């Protein structure tokens, strides 16, 4: 007999099963929400901004010693900004690498989150780029300033509600 797909069975398939890292965090008292794995099968975890440093420190102690990527994106005009962290366990004797992605959802009117620079030095320029393009303030970053845009630039160019200026003043062009 084959099982038919009914509205009841499709509704229950939308529940996301916690992956090994999310389960480990929960077992150790760290509040998190498991998200559906990405297209590569990498576990995604949503955490609150206030808990980024304790959870990042715990994941570092758990073996996630490499910050492969930190970045940000805009969910859309009027919606949240997201700061994400792709962590990898780098070891000599591993059969395969273990990866996890952490996402922190931030309000666009006051996007602030603690810097993970003091855990993973690779966050230095990556957090600066997220600040420069989206306006996310990484509190505690040792040198949070514009990286790609001029220091006097107004606005955050990769936000979906950003309005490009009609003209650009060329100074010292000659």
Secondary structure, DSSP 4 states (H G I P E B T S, - for coil): --PPP-HHHHHHTTSPPP-HHHHHHHHTT---EEE---TT--EEEEE-GGGHHHHHHHHHHTT--EEEEEEEEE-STTS-EEEEEEEEE--SS-SS-EEEEEEEEE-TTS-EEE--TTT-TTHHHHHHHHHHHH--EEET-TT---SSS-TT--S-TTSTT----S-----S--
